[in-house]
Amino acid sequence: MAIVELKVPSPGESITEVVIARWVKNTGDIVEKDDVLAEIDSDKATLTLNAEESGKIEVLAAEGDTVKVGQVVVKIDTSFKTEAKTEAPKTEAKVEVKKEAAPVVTPASTTSANYATGTPSVSAAKIMAENNIKSSQINGTGKDGRITKQDVLAALSNGLPTVNEVLSNSWKGGRDKDRTKMTSLRKTVAKRLVAVKNETAMLTTFNEVDMSAIYAIRAKYKDKFKEVYGTNIGFMSFFTKAVTEALYHYPAVNGMIDGEELVYNKYCDIGIAVSAPKGLMVPVLRNAELMSLAQIESGIKDLAVKARDGKLTIEDMTGGTFTITNGGVFGSMMSTPIINPPQSAILGMHNVVDRPMAVNGQVVIRPMMYVALSYDHRIIDGRESVGFLVKVKEMLENPSRMLFGGKVPEEILLGL
C-alpha cells in the first residue's frame, strides 16, 4: 500500500498560515489525479489543493481550520483505483404530443343580475380593504358570482398574503442572528482599509464626464468590434486608456511613498477592481499604457473570469501603480473610493444618468457620469489631482485625444 501525503502549498512570500475554506472531497472518496480536493484561503487569494495521484483520500483537517504552509492535510491511498467511466448508450426518447380539447367558453348571461359578478358584499369588502386584496384574487361563490365574507376568509386561510405580510416583504419577524467567521482575505482587507485611513492624508476630488462621444463610438462600432476581436467594447477600456495618458502628464499620481523616498513609476500597471464570490479583488493589467482598446478589453475579461472562478494568483494582484473601480455597475451615483496601498490614487467611476446640461446656451439632455479621484495628499498636491481628473475628462469627452498624446489632431498639425 502506497500512501501519498499532500502538503499545504505556499501562496506567496511572507505567508505562513492559510485557512481550509471548503473541502470539495471528503474522507473515503476515491479521486483521480488532478481532482480538486479543497479550497484554501490566504491573506491575498484563494488557492486549490489538487490530488497528486489517484486513490482513496483521508482528510486530516476540518473546514475553517488554520493550518501551516507545508503541513500535511490529506493522505491518498493509491492502492484504490478509480473505475473506468462508461457512458450509457444514448436512447432517443419518444415524445407523445397530446392534443388538448379547446376550452369551452360559456357566453355570459345577458340578464340584469350580471352586475353582481365579482362584486364583494359590504362585510367582504371591509376585510378585503384591510388586507389589500383585489376582487380578481378571489372566486365568488355567492349568487351570480358575488364575493361573500366566507370567500374572503377562506382565501386568507389558504395562503393569500395579508397586507402585513406584503409590507414585511421577506422579513419573518424573528430575532435570530447568524455568526460567520471572517475569512483570512476579509480580515486582511479590513486591516488594510483601516491602515489607509490612519496612515495616509487621503482626500477626494470630483468631476463629471459627458459620455456622449463614448456612447456614439460604441453604437457605431460595437458590432464590428465584437466581430473582429470577439469581445464587447465597454467603458472600462476607454477609462483605462484615458488614465494612462493622464498619468503621463501627472506622474505623481502614478507614484508612491517608500519610506522617506518618492517613487515615480515609468509604466502603468492598472489595477481593475472586480467583484468575486469571496469579495472585491483587484487584479492588475500590466503595461496598460502600451495596450490598444481591444487588448485592454480582452485583458479585463480574462481577469474577471479568473476572479469569478477563484483562479487569481498572488502575481495577478500585486505590483499595481494605480487602480480604477466602477461602482456604477451596482447603481452608485457618487462615492469616495479608498486608496489601494502602496498606491497613491484611485479613480472611481459611477452610473451614467441623463441630466439636463447647458451646452452653447441651450439646455440639452446628456448622459453624464460623476467621477472621483481619491489621492494621498502627502505625494499628490491639489493642483495635480484636479489637473489629472480634468485631463481624464477631456480625453473621454474627446476620444481622439487618446490617439495623439492628449492633444487633438489640429494641435498636432499646428505643432502646439
C-alpha positions, -999 to +999 in steps of 0.1 A: +000+000+000+015+033-011+005+065+007+009+099-008+009+129+016-004+163+003+010+194+020-004+229+020+012+249-008+027+283-003+005+311-016+034+335-017+063+351+002+057+360+039+025+339+042+029+311+068-007+302+075-038+296+055-074+285+062-092+255+049-122+272+033-140+242+019-135+205+013-146+195-022-139+158-014-143+140+019-126+111+037-133+079+019-138+094-015-119+079-044-104+106-066-085+109-098-052+127-103-056+165-105-090+164-090-097+195-068-098+183-032-101+216-013-102+254-015-076+273+007-079+309+017-048+330+023-044+367+031-044+376-006-061+349-027-079+316-028-060+285-039-070+250-047-054+218-034-053+191-061-047+154-060-012+144-070-023+107-075-054+087-079-067+068-049-088+069-017-083+100+004-082+107+042-088+143+053-066+155+082-080+190+088-115+204+091-132+232+073-123+265+089-090+252+104-060+274+103-030+253+091+007+259+085+022+261+050+038+227+044+015+209+068+001+176+057-037+179+053-046+149+031-033+114+026-040+094-006-040+056-006-030+048-041-040+011-038-075+021-045-081+029-082-110+047-098-131+026-120-132+034-157-162+056-165-185+042-191-213+061-208-247+045-210-259+042-246-280+071-256-316+064-264-339+088-280-370+094-260-402+095-279-423+124-270-460+119-275-478+151-281-514+150-270-539+174-284-560+190-258-595+199-264-601+236-267-617+251-237-654+256-238-663+292-234-697+298-219-713+331-231-721+354-203-757+357-193-773+388-205-796+391-175-796+421-153-780+401-125-746+403-142-737+435-124-730+414-092-704+391-107-671+396-087-687+423-066-680+418-028-706+422-002-702+450+024-686+428+050-664+411+024-653+445+010-642+457+045-620+426+051-605+430+016-597+466+021-580+459+054-558+432+038-552+449+004-569+422-015-583+427-050-616+412-063-596+394-091-578+373-064-610+357-051-636+334-067-670+345-055-695+317-045-725+339-038-754+345-061-743+354-096-706+352-086-709+377-057-679+376-032-690+368+003-673+373+036-667+335+038-650+336+004-625+362+017-618+343+049-614+311+030-589+327+007-569+341+036-568+308+053-555+292+021-524+313+020-534+346+003-510+371+017-523+397+041-513+434+039-489+429+069-473+400+051-469+421+019-454+450+038-429+428+057-416+416+024-391+388+030-386+395+068-402+370+091-402+390+122-378+367+142-349+377+165-323+352+153-287+361+144-261+344+122-224+345+130-198+337+104-160+335+109-142+361+089-120+347+061-083+354+060-089+375+029-117+396+046-095+401+077-066+413+056-088+437+036-103+451+069-068+458+083-055+474+051-085+497+048-082+509+084-044+514+078-051+535+047-074+558+067-049+561+095-016+563+076-024+584+046-036+620+041-065+609+018-086+634+000-111+631-028-118+654-057-148+652-081-157+660-117-183+649-142-179+635-177-202+639-207-203+603-221-220+613-254-188+607-275-181+573-259-218+563-265-216+574-301-184+553-307-198+522-291-231+525-310-212+529-343-186+502-339-198+477-313-209+450-338-177+453-359-155+454-328-170+422-315-168+405-349-130+414-352-119+409-316-145+386-301-153+409-272-176+438-264-164+473-262-171+487-227-165+518-207-135+504-188-112+503-218-118+540-226-113+549-189-081+528-187-067+544-218-076+579-206-060+572-172-027+560-187-024+592-209-033+614-179-007+596-157+020+605-183+012+642-178+009+639-140+035+613-129+030+620-091-005+603-094+013+572-106+038+573-078+041+561-042+059+567-010+086+542+001+100+552+035+114+586+030+116+583-008+092+592-035+089+566-063+077+576-097+068+547-119+076+549-156+049+524-165+012+519-159+002+487-141-035+494-137-055+476-110-091+468-121-114+462-092-137+433-099-164+416-079-157+380-070-177+354-050-154+359-020-153+397-022-137+425-041-105+416-059-080+440-077-061+421-104-035+441-123-033+449-161+004+451-168+018+479-190-017+491-199-001+523-214+011+501-244-023+484-250-050+491-275-086+493-265-091+457-277-062+444-257-074+462-226-110+448-230-095+413-236-072+416-206-100+428-183-123+400-195-096+373-187-090+387-152-127+389-145-132+353-155-103+342-133-118+362-103-152+346-108-137+311-109-114+318-079-082+313-100-065+346-094-029+342-082-008+364-060+011+376-091-022+387-107-029+411-078+005+426-069+025+455-082-002+479-094+006+516-097-030+529-100-065+515-095-098+520-112-131+509-096-165+510-111-193+514-086-217+523-114-224+487-123-242+485-089-260+518-093-237+541-074-241+578-082-213+591-061-186+577-037-152+583-022-131+552-031-103+542-007-067+541-020-052+506-026-018+508-008+010+513-016-005+532-045-013+569-041-045+573-060-077+555-072-103+566-097-140+559-090-165+555-119-202+558-113-235+552-131-245+572-162-276+593-158-293+615-184-292+650-170-301+685-184-269+703-192-262+738-206-244+735-239-238+766-261-265+785-242-291+757-247-304+732-222-298+697-236-301+662-222-267+644-220-255+611-205-234+622-175-212+603-151-196+616-119-160+606-114-140+607-082-102+607-076-091+598-041-054+606-035-027+607-009-020+644-003+015+636+010+027+630-025+000+645-047-009+682-045-043+696-052-032+711-085-020+677-097-051+658-085-075+683-101-054+686-133-053+648-136-090+644-133-096+673-158-073+655-183-092+623-179-125+642-185-111+660-216-099+627-232-132+609-225-152+637-240-128+640-270-117+604-275-093+613-304-071+629-278-062+593-266-046+587-300-024+618-300-008+621-266-036+640-251-039+666-279-065+669-307-053+663-343-054+701-351-030+708-323-006+682-337-009+697-371-002+732-358+027+720-336+010+732-304 
